[in-house]
Amino acid sequence: MNDALLKNIRLQDPIFAPRQKTGREVTIPSCIRRCGETGRIKAFRLQWKKGEPDMPHIYWDSDVAKVLEGMAASLMVQPDPELEKQLDELVDLVVSAQQPDGYLNTHFTVAEPEKRWASLAVCHELYCAGHLMEAAVAHYEATGKRNFLDCMCRYADYIATVFGRGEGQKRGYPGHEEIELALVKLYRATGEKRYLELARYFVEERGASPNYYVTQEGFPEASLNYLQAGKPVREQTEAGGHAVRAMYLFSGVTDVAAETGDPSLLAAAKRVFRNVSERRMYITGGVGSTRQGEAFTHDFSLPNDTAYAESCAAIGLIFFAKRLLDATGKREYADIVERVLYNNGMSGISLRGDTFFYANPLEINQTSFDVGHVYSTRQPWFNTSCCPTNYCRFLPRLGLFCADASPDHLRIDIPAAMSVALPEYEVEIAGRYPYDGKITVTIRRGGCFTLALRIPGWCGKYSITLNGNPAKTVEKGYWTRKKNWQAGESVTLALDMPAEVIYANPGVPADFGRAAIQRGPVVYCLESVDNPDILLHTVRIPAEPEFTRCKVSGLPEGTEALQFSGTAVRSADGPLYSTEPPHSSKVRLCAIPYALWQNRGASSMQVFLLTGA
Amino acid sequence: MNDALLKNIRLQDPIFAPRQKTGREVTIPSCIRRCGETGRIKAFRLQWKKGEPDMPHIYWDSDVAKVLEGMAASLMVQPDPELEKQLDELVDLVVSAQQPDGYLNTHFTVAEPEKRWASLAVCHELYCAGHLMEAAVAHYEATGKRNFLDCMCRYADYIATVFGRGEGQKRGYPGHEEIELALVKLYRATGEKRYLELARYFVEERGASPNYYVTQEGFPEASLNYLQAGKPVREQTEAGGHAVRAMYLFSGVTDVAAETGDPSLLAAAKRVFRNVSERRMYITGGVGSTRQGEAFTHDFSLPNDTAYAESCAAIGLIFFAKRLLDATGKREYADIVERVLYNNGMSGISLRGDTFFYANPLEINQTSFDVGHVYSTRQPWFNTSCCPTNYCRFLPRLGLFCADASPDHLRIDIPAAMSVALPEYEVEIAGRYPYDGKITVTIRRGGCFTLALRIPGWCGKYSITLNGNPAKTVEKGYWTRKKNWQAGESVTLALDMPAEVIYANPGVPADFGRAAIQRGPVVYCLESVDNPDILLHTVRIPAEPEFTRCKVSGLPEGTEALQFSGTAVRSADGPLYSTEPPHSSKVRLCAIPYALWQNRGASSMQVFLLTGA
């Protein structure tokens, strides 16, 4: 993932572009304010004393780091001197907290200095370090200023003295992964191979015997899976434990594999990815189905109403899939990037940009909603506010997940309307994707390069023309053409994009006898605000519904809702158990994109509908 | 509930009689042994010192008390000098632990004497006292010996000095209710009205403002509902919080209402009961649907796979319903006693009698089972072993829930085969209920009394004869005849008892589109051991199945299983999401009584089946 490309991609589509704008105008300022109000920013002054309120928490640094990273990424998308000034000031404050030996962590500097590195399994120390490194790299790439980057190099150099296989070193590794991928970014930004080596060390030491956490920290062996530390990464075959940790780890594993060319590491990443995408992922791209430990559970265990599917885990899966896509060029990874992006990736944040879901269930039923279901409304902030601050850095980067560009190669992964302008060429992608399947790629400034256009995995039928003439289609993957492109040339892609009824594998107990609605990459849901006066969980969808596209009020211009006929029960009168089946009536229903639910007040919601209307 | 009646009722039916025998021969000895092995018995020696293992836990006394109570109840059903000797020895040990002031609690005597009564909300002190009182009353009724009873009177008298509205007294009440109903038992056994008054105090002080737990113990106001202490009992309208606590509380409330004739207390108990039976109870009679806090949640929230439905809560609901039945004589309460007894009440313990379910889910699906679902196999013991020890006292009492008898009134609530012999008359109930609907009530020894025979609420059609002649049927409730019965007279009741398909109220999200099978009071389930090679959660049942009664191996003689045809999916091959619906095949299925599942090894299990085969 090449952050610098953010300067070259301009989104103009109906979904990502406004989200990115909201991120810049609302989400980032709102999170800066919250970080200030909660003491997270002043923590870097290192003036907290025992007994005072607002003790810097072990993960606070990461929240601030993610906001800084988001500010920097945003500057790459759209320069903004005011924002840059604010960023530089915050960077100065963060850098000022660095200790003479290079260490930088507010909690362990002021609150528990004697416990530095004492509890890797649970204390987020290396996690915070990783986020600071990501922020520093983004700051450097956005502004060219080296102060934060140099500060983080010193921190990384210090960490390299503490951890490793040498005498007197700790053979530990982070309980919450993140620094692995951050060190690879640091390596890419600086060219200093030692950071890649440190990342490789953390990846390879993980889960080695005897287990560091068990022997050095008394961590229970039975819980090692929570930390992806039950066995070495190369031996892992399933996505297990805390979902965000797992996704960040395997993002880092893929990075290390890509940079070192290590086939066994890449194979492990692919294997775990396949387990996620073929056995443990919601149709919305959500992962980590249980709230207990915010974790992966087991194959096919995908409950809808209690789905945890943390926003950060979805973002983590996008990071992971995007890295595998870049490493392999294979469409299967882009398919997952896209599924998560348009669904769970966007549902975690409100359209207004200032409230967030931590969990992203696929069902809020009438009864859970009536009593204030914990998952049923987005919140402005959380004590553990990883999700809001993750959106600060995720939204500015949306363009990166749509295309990858180098002087001789332009790969369009998601054909959202955008322009990609490099010194060597400029290309514009136009259309209303994902609400419409017709996409036009126009060369604005010519050049010799390979154009690769993804044919989405969800698409059963499509046609393609080059300068108006039918072009050969491809079976799977990418339509690819290398040539000396001239300004004015164009490729049109017409993706057949009917609304479809989607069934989960019958191994998924929660979804059997049910179906979801998907059009293109967009998963739909029913919300009670559009479907009042029925018990939403009683809705049945016919096997072959006739869908009608329509608008609904209160959602962004251009949003396409889907109407269809089904059946539902209107009331819960009557006894608790009876020999009489409940009475369903014919009803007209209206589904909206899942990502947009709960933007018009609290509501019941349902993705998987019973079949058999 | 009149324990002394245990001496007059002899069960001879195919379900309760063998369970009672197993309770006597296996469950009680096994729990005595476990109480010994774990230190629960020796705790009463009060010799534990700080630093030693086996510190008496705050709720250990209650476990021993329930076993003692079970031993005594068992002696009433069947005298056994060996058992009585063992009971007397244990009673002597318990009594020896009483302090000079009357206090008796192993934990707070040896481990935290300074914290006596300091934390009513969470420390189970009055709960343990209540269980000891119940045991003492049972011991007295079984043996006529007063030592334990007198000891408990001293304890109750001491408690009455500590708690109350007088000057210097604590205006507290138990965090875990139990002592309320126990004090009413103590009152009934001794005739000492002050115990009833103390019970009434605990009932009436509960939830009063300012709240004792909040002001005196710093208990969070938001969690008061967990303890049924958010408002006074008379103002409570819903079953809330920890399910066992709620059921024990309202058992005690009903007792106090019955003894004092207080209509507002009885009304509160009826209101809460109606909320349970009409909105918050599984078809199996299970209550307390969530594991979080072992608690009631809200109306219609009855998930099947994550159902907690603790065994103790089911037993508590039987206690509660039986008390309301005795207080009102209304069939609706007997219907619930029966539903719980034959289903969740029996599923909590294995047929062998030495392993137990804490939770009683209505679904174990293939995937949860494959990875060792926490609820999927019965365990011999738990750290918190309330459920096993509850069965010690519950199984000997089974007869009490089938009939109530006084010199001039015999009420048959559940027409299980049994004899009821009082000095005034003797009656025998014969048949294979609940596997057969034909019941014969024969007068073995005549007398002048009213015979009341319940017509079960599940029964849509029945006929009744008196000495061979058709008798007038009743619309609802009990068929009642007062006369001078002669030996040899008989009443036959023929209950139409087809296997039926039962639907939950459409307000229950987990059950919509599903149906369960019930025959008479017995709820059925599918277990994978009888239905191999299919994904059990994919089974569909037709709207009007043709059921065939049959036997299955490994279950008790006389158990009736039900065969029927439906559809199911055989394998989970294929992609995670697809436009192709899963392929179901026609299959022959076999259902067994829910109470008997997991007696032939671990298995997937399903009560509510999808409809639409």
Interface residues (C-beta under 8 A of the other chain):
Chain A: S277 E278 R279 M281 I283 T297 H298 D299 F300 S301 P303 D305 T306 E363 N365 Q366 T367 S368 D370 V371 G460 E500 V501 I502 Y503 A504 N505 P506 G507 V508 P509 F512 G513 A515 A516 L535 H537 T538 R540 A543 V569 S571 A572 G574 P575 L576 Y577 S578 T579 E580 P581 P582 L610 T611 G612
Chain B: S277 E278 R279 M281 I283 T297 H298 D299 F300 S301 P303 D305 T306 E363 N365 Q366 T367 S368 D370 V371 G460 E500 V501 I502 Y503 A504 N505 P506 G507 V508 P509 F512 G513 A515 A516 L535 H537 T538 R540 A543 V569 S571 A572 G574 P575 L576 Y577 S578 T579 E580 P581 P582 L610 T611 G612
